[in-house]
Amino acid sequence: MYILIPMDNEDAQEASITKLGDVKIWAQVLVQEGRVAQIKFNPEWSTFEDRSEAAVVMDDNEYVWPFMEQNMMVLVAHTQRSIDDIVEAYIFRELNELAY
């Protein structure tokens, strides 16, 4: 499964999730068999070759309609900030679904 995350930089070890209005680069993380299989970065979320199935945002107040129009599941990482923490929370179903 491909997960889309707005990040503040493209250093996979140092990057943190950021608000959609402050995004510097998008990370597309491939999660397979409970682990990170691949991380790709792109300045535009819509130009990744592979279709993302979920987008992760920082809070419920983000403007997520573009993702929903693409039939992506939108998840909220209230406390997780790094890619590893977000993926771990995703695997253990600790990310919240967007509250409307």
trRosetta pair geometry for C-beta under 8 A, 3 or more apart (Angstrom, degrees):
i j d omega theta_ij theta_ji phi_ij phi_ji
1 30 7.4 154 77 -152 34 53
1 31 5.2 -20 62 60 87 95
1 32 7.7 161 18 -74 60 57
1 53 5.1 -77 -158 45 92 137
1 54 6.9 31 162 7 118 109
2 28 5.5 -3 -169 -178 108 99
2 29 7.0 147 -155 74 54 42
2 30 5.6 -27 -95 -94 71 66
2 31 7.8 169 -90 16 21 74
2 48 7.6 167 176 133 147 149
2 50 5.4 164 -65 121 157 116
2 51 6.7 151 52 97 139 42
2 52 4.4 -111 115 -114 107 57
2 53 5.7 119 56 6 72 82
2 54 7.7 174 96 33 52 70
3 28 7.3 157 76 -157 41 50
3 29 4.7 -22 61 61 95 97
3 31 6.2 33 -6 -9 116 115
3 52 6.5 82 -136 -156 10 104
3 53 7.3 -45 -78 59 54 78
3 54 4.9 -20 -117 73 78 101
3 55 7.5 150 -168 -98 63 23
3 56 6.1 29 176 -18 109 110
3 86 7.6 -178 133 134 145 115
3 87 7.3 171 48 -98 151 78
3 90 6.4 -66 -89 -104 159 167
4 26 6.2 -15 -164 -175 92 114
4 27 7.4 151 -156 82 43 53
4 28 5.6 -16 -99 -104 68 74
4 29 7.9 -172 -74 19 21 75
4 45 5.6 68 -164 -149 135 115
4 48 7.7 -147 -99 1 107 151
4 52 4.0 25 -37 -159 108 167
4 54 6.9 -170 24 97 77 48
4 55 4.4 -28 71 -107 108 74
4 56 7.0 178 83 17 54 71
4 67 7.5 -160 68 -118 138 121
4 72 7.1 -27 25 -154 126 153
5 17 5.7 -85 -177 -104 106 96
5 26 7.1 146 74 -163 44 64
5 27 4.6 -17 62 63 98 102
5 28 7.9 176 21 -82 72 28
5 29 6.4 23 1 -6 117 114
5 55 7.7 163 -76 -159 38 58
5 56 4.9 -8 -101 56 84 110
5 83 6.6 166 66 -108 162 80
5 86 6.1 96 -105 114 144 168
6 17 6.3 75 74 -158 69 72
6 18 5.4 -97 124 64 98 76
6 19 7.3 -44 103 115 142 14
6 20 5.6 -163 -49 -100 169 54
6 22 7.9 109 148 74 125 67
6 23 3.8 -83 -163 -100 110 121
6 26 6.0 -39 -103 -106 53 72
6 27 8.0 -168 -81 21 6 79
6 45 7.6 -51 -81 -67 82 126
6 57 7.1 32 19 -112 116 65
6 58 8.0 -73 64 -25 113 95
7 10 6.9 111 98 -82 136 48
7 15 4.3 6 -168 177 126 127
7 16 6.9 138 -149 73 74 29
7 17 6.4 -61 -98 -102 58 38
7 18 6.3 88 -167 9 16 99
7 23 6.9 63 44 -146 36 83
7 24 6.6 -67 100 56 66 86
7 25 5.3 -32 71 76 101 81
7 26 6.8 141 17 -120 89 19
7 27 4.9 62 -24 -17 133 107
7 41 7.6 -70 48 -123 138 105
7 83 7.7 -9 -95 -64 129 99
8 15 6.0 171 53 -152 72 74
8 16 5.3 7 16 58 121 79
8 17 7.8 54 -16 112 88 7
8 18 4.5 113 -62 -46 86 132
8 22 7.2 -10 -101 131 87 105
8 23 7.7 -114 -82 -134 44 41
8 24 5.4 60 -162 14 35 120
8 25 7.9 6 105 32 10 83
9 14 6.6 -17 75 96 124 102
9 15 5.0 -145 67 -100 69 88
9 24 5.8 -2 -78 82 46 143
9 25 6.5 47 -156 24 20 122
10 15 6.5 22 -105 -72 11 136
10 24 7.8 -120 -32 109 78 106
10 25 4.7 -37 -62 94 95 167
10 27 7.5 159 -123 -79 69 91
10 41 4.2 51 -132 -139 117 168
11 14 4.1 11 100 41 124 104
11 15 5.5 164 68 -39 62 85
12 15 6.2 -33 -116 16 20 116
12 27 7.4 120 -110 -125 79 134
12 39 5.2 107 -111 93 131 160
12 83 5.9 -46 -165 23 77 153
15 25 7.8 -80 -128 68 139 112
15 27 6.8 137 112 -48 155 137
15 82 7.2 115 82 -136 61 66
15 83 6.4 45 75 -29 106 105
16 81 4.5 -16 -146 170 99 103
16 82 6.3 -52 -103 -81 64 54
17 56 6.8 -78 -121 116 140 109
17 57 7.9 150 177 -158 125 24
17 58 5.7 163 128 -77 114 90
17 77 5.8 99 30 71 171 137
17 80 7.2 61 6 109 137 75
17 81 5.5 -138 27 -149 90 49
17 82 7.9 -122 -14 -58 84 11
17 86 6.5 108 -48 -65 129 138
18 22 4.6 -106 161 92 121 106
18 23 5.6 163 82 -89 113 54
18 24 7.2 62 34 2 156 83
18 58 7.0 -47 164 -45 15 133
19 22 4.7 68 61 20 87 105
19 23 7.4 -120 93 -42 43 73
19 57 7.9 44 -134 -167 49 89
19 58 5.5 -69 -84 28 62 139
19 59 7.8 -20 -106 23 93 98
19 62 6.7 -166 -153 -101 76 104
20 23 5.8 -18 -151 -23 36 116
20 57 6.5 -25 -45 -128 104 110
20 62 5.1 110 -6 -157 121 111
20 63 6.3 -124 75 49 152 80
20 64 7.8 -165 -53 -78 154 64
23 26 6.6 26 177 -69 133 73
25 41 5.1 8 165 -169 125 110
25 42 7.1 143 -167 69 81 24
25 43 6.0 -60 -116 -95 68 52
26 41 6.8 150 78 -154 50 57
26 42 5.3 -27 62 67 101 76
26 43 7.1 94 12 -173 89 7
26 44 7.0 -42 10 110 132 11
26 45 4.4 165 -108 -83 165 76
26 48 7.6 -106 106 -46 128 115
27 39 5.8 -22 -164 -165 105 100
27 40 7.3 142 -158 75 53 43
27 41 5.7 -28 -98 -96 62 74
27 83 6.2 -91 138 -100 164 121
28 39 7.3 150 75 -157 49 49
28 40 4.7 -15 58 61 101 95
28 41 7.7 -174 16 -80 75 26
28 42 6.9 16 -9 12 112 110
28 45 7.9 136 -67 -142 100 70
28 48 4.9 93 -50 -117 159 154
28 50 6.9 148 156 68 144 102
28 52 5.9 -121 -132 -80 103 111
29 36 5.9 -60 -167 -130 107 99
29 38 7.4 165 -155 87 43 54
29 39 5.3 -10 -105 -105 73 79
29 83 6.2 161 -83 -161 141 110
29 86 7.9 140 22 94 161 116
29 87 6.1 -117 148 -81 151 115
30 36 7.2 99 73 -164 59 57
30 37 4.5 -63 105 66 105 101
30 38 4.1 24 34 49 122 93
30 39 7.6 -139 19 -67 74 38
30 40 8.0 52 -19 -3 99 96
30 50 7.6 20 -83 93 110 160
31 34 7.5 14 177 -115 96 10
31 35 7.1 170 -151 82 69 22
31 36 6.3 -43 -100 -97 67 47
31 37 6.8 149 -123 5 14 92
31 87 5.8 174 -95 -146 120 105
31 90 6.6 -124 -68 101 170 136
31 91 7.1 -154 -170 -71 138 93
32 35 6.8 -31 71 61 60 70
32 37 4.2 26 24 -36 111 139
33 37 7.7 86 34 -63 89 114
34 91 5.4 82 -140 -141 73 134
35 87 7.9 55 -157 151 30 135
36 39 6.4 1 -179 -48 123 98
36 83 7.2 59 -98 143 149 112
36 84 7.4 -79 -24 -102 138 66
36 87 5.5 -39 -65 -135 98 172
39 83 6.6 17 -112 -169 140 158
40 48 6.6 122 96 -130 132 109
42 45 7.1 138 86 -91 110 28
42 47 5.6 -155 170 76 140 98
42 48 5.6 -163 13 -72 154 78
43 47 7.9 11 65 42 68 132
44 47 4.4 62 84 4 111 113
45 48 6.9 -30 -174 -9 44 107
45 52 7.4 -50 -178 9 98 146
45 55 7.7 36 -167 -113 148 120
46 66 7.9 -79 -67 166 116 125
48 51 7.7 153 95 -87 105 22
48 52 6.6 67 64 -35 147 98
51 70 7.8 -163 -158 171 101 116
52 55 6.4 77 127 -68 135 75
52 70 7.9 51 65 121 87 137
52 72 6.0 18 105 -115 92 128
53 72 6.4 152 169 -131 23 75
53 73 6.5 15 146 18 74 99
54 72 5.8 144 -114 -177 22 91
54 73 4.3 -29 -107 68 88 95
54 74 7.3 167 -161 -84 71 22
54 75 5.8 18 -180 -2 120 112
54 90 7.6 144 95 -135 155 129
55 64 6.8 171 88 -146 134 106
55 67 4.2 -79 12 -134 149 151
55 72 5.0 60 -10 136 97 141
55 73 7.6 177 25 83 62 48
55 74 5.3 -17 67 -111 94 71
55 75 7.3 174 86 28 43 71
56 74 7.9 152 -94 -162 26 54
56 75 5.0 -28 -106 76 74 95
56 76 7.3 148 -159 -102 67 15
56 77 5.2 39 177 -20 114 112
56 86 5.7 101 147 -165 170 130
56 90 7.5 -85 -79 -73 133 118
56 95 6.6 -75 -123 -146 108 149
57 62 4.1 -123 -178 33 146 160
57 64 6.2 -102 -30 -82 151 117
57 74 6.5 1 3 -171 113 100
57 75 7.5 160 23 83 68 44
57 76 5.8 -34 72 -108 80 67
57 77 7.3 178 82 23 28 79
57 98 7.5 42 42 -92 122 109
58 62 6.6 118 45 -53 74 128
58 76 7.3 8 122 -155 14 79
58 77 6.4 -46 -112 68 42 82
58 78 7.7 91 178 -109 53 33
59 62 6.2 134 68 -27 63 92
59 76 6.2 53 -131 -153 20 119
59 78 6.8 73 -101 -110 70 70
60 76 5.9 -18 -66 -96 66 155
60 98 6.1 136 -128 -155 75 69
60 99 4.8 -20 -130 49 139 93
63 66 7.8 52 131 3 88 93
64 67 5.0 -47 -176 39 81 115
64 68 5.9 81 126 -24 89 101
64 74 4.8 57 177 -122 150 154
64 98 6.3 -111 45 -110 163 160
65 68 5.4 -58 -140 41 38 111
65 69 6.0 45 159 -26 71 102
66 69 5.7 -50 -148 31 30 114
66 70 6.9 20 154 -9 60 107
67 70 5.8 -64 -156 42 35 106
67 72 4.3 -71 178 60 89 126
67 74 5.5 110 102 -80 135 105
68 71 7.4 40 -176 -83 38 23
68 72 6.8 -94 -80 54 30 75
68 74 6.4 -42 -67 -26 87 125
73 97 7.4 -72 -176 -123 96 94
74 97 7.3 87 83 -161 66 64
74 98 4.3 10 100 -26 112 132
75 90 7.0 96 112 -105 169 92
75 95 4.1 40 173 139 124 130
75 96 6.7 141 -163 73 71 38
75 97 6.3 -55 -108 -101 63 43
75 98 7.1 -118 -95 -38 17 77
76 95 6.4 159 63 -177 42 85
76 96 4.6 -28 58 70 101 94
76 97 7.3 41 9 131 93 8
76 98 5.8 121 -37 -89 107 59
76 99 7.7 -35 -6 1 150 81
77 80 4.1 -80 -167 60 113 99
77 81 7.4 163 136 -69 126 32
77 85 7.8 107 -162 113 129 98
77 86 5.2 -42 -99 -113 150 96
77 89 6.5 121 -121 75 94 153
77 95 5.7 -41 -81 -121 68 103
78 96 6.6 34 -21 13 111 123
80 85 4.0 -175 -151 128 96 108
80 86 4.7 143 134 -79 133 61
80 88 7.7 -174 -125 59 136 90
80 89 4.8 -112 -53 -9 153 147
80 94 7.8 111 -39 103 130 114
80 95 7.4 -61 22 -89 138 91
81 85 6.2 35 45 57 51 143
81 86 7.7 -124 74 -46 9 97
82 85 4.6 93 55 9 83 103
82 86 6.8 -150 91 -6 42 88
83 86 5.8 -60 -148 38 29 110
83 87 6.2 25 157 -16 66 108
84 87 5.9 -56 -144 38 28 108
84 88 6.2 29 157 -19 64 108
85 88 5.7 -54 -145 38 29 112
85 89 6.2 28 156 -17 64 108
86 89 5.8 -56 -147 39 29 110
86 90 6.3 34 151 -23 64 105
86 95 7.3 46 -158 -78 71 127
87 90 5.4 -51 -147 34 33 115
87 91 6.4 35 154 -21 65 103
88 91 5.8 -53 -149 34 31 111
88 92 6.4 5 160 4 65 111
88 94 7.8 -4 118 35 71 128
89 92 6.2 -68 -141 53 29 95
89 94 4.0 -94 -155 72 80 107
89 95 5.0 100 130 -49 108 82
90 93 7.5 23 -178 -78 29 33
90 94 7.7 -74 -43 45 20 74
90 95 5.5 4 -87 -4 61 129
96 99 7.3 -17 147 -32 123 93
